[in-house]
Amino acid sequence: MKRVLIIAAGLAGLALLLLGVMTVSPRTQFVMGGALVNAGFRLQDPLHNFDLEKPQLTPQEVWAEFKQQNDLSAKVREQFPRSTEHPLVALLVCMDARIDTSELAGDTRRYYYVVRTAGSVLGPEEQEMLELAVLNGVKVLVLTRHTDCAAEQVAADPEKREQFPRLSAAVNERAARVAEFLKRPLIAERIAKGELLVEQLFIDTRSDHLVAEEPPPPPTAAPTAAGQAPTPH
C-alpha cells in the first residue's frame, strides 16, 4: 500500500510539473521536455537485458518482447497523439545502435528526416531520397560519420574485406558518392542560392556530439582477467 501511495504521489507531482511547464515560455518548455526525456533514458539505461526477466532469448522470444513493447507504446500514442512537423533537417547516419538521433539533435520533435545506412554510405537510392527531402522543404543536410565504426573497420581489415566485399567497396567509395551527390543539379542550385546548407561532420559515438574533425579514440581499456581487451561494439 505504501508503494502505491508513493507511486501515486510521484505521478501527481509529475502532472503538476507538466501543468506548470505548459504555462512558461516555449524555450523553457522545450528544455524541461528534454530534461524529462533524458530522465526516462537514465531510468532505462541500467536495464541491460532486452527482456527484463530472462537474459537468454530465442529469436521468437525477442520478437514477442519487441511486439509487446510496440503494442504498449502504440496504446500510449493513441491516447496522447503527437503533432506532425515538416522536417527542416535531413540526417545521414550510420545504423550503429549506439547513435540516438533524438539525442544527436537534442530534440524529440519531428523536424528531421533520418536516413540510416551501414557506414553512412550514400548510395543512389539515398541520394534520391535526400534530393526529394530537399524538394519537400529541407534546408539543412547533415552527412555524418562516427567514431568506432564497424563498417570502416571492415573496410580496413583485409580478411574482413574479403568476407564483406560490397560493404568494403561502398565505404571506400563514400567520399566519391558524396561529391557525386553535391553535383546533382537541384542540390548544387539550392546551395548556390543559399537555400540549402550541407554539413559533413563526425559523431563522437561516446557522446553523440557533432564535431568538424574526427575525435581521438578513447584511452585503451585495461586487459580483462583473461588477458584480452574487451570486444568493441
Buried (B, 14 or more C-beta within 10 A) or exposed (E): EEEEEEEEEEEEEEEEEEEEBEEEEEEEBBBBBBEBBEEEEEEEEEEEEEBEEEEEBEEEEEEEBEEEEEEEEEEEEEEEEEEEEEBEBBBBBBEBEEBEBBBBBEBBBEEBBBBBBBBBBBBEEBBEBBBEBBEEEBBBBBBBBBBBBBBBEBBEEEEBBEEBEEBBEBBBBBEEBBEEBBEBEEBEEBBEEEEBEBEBBBBBBEEBEBEEEEBEEEEEEEEEEEEEEEEEE
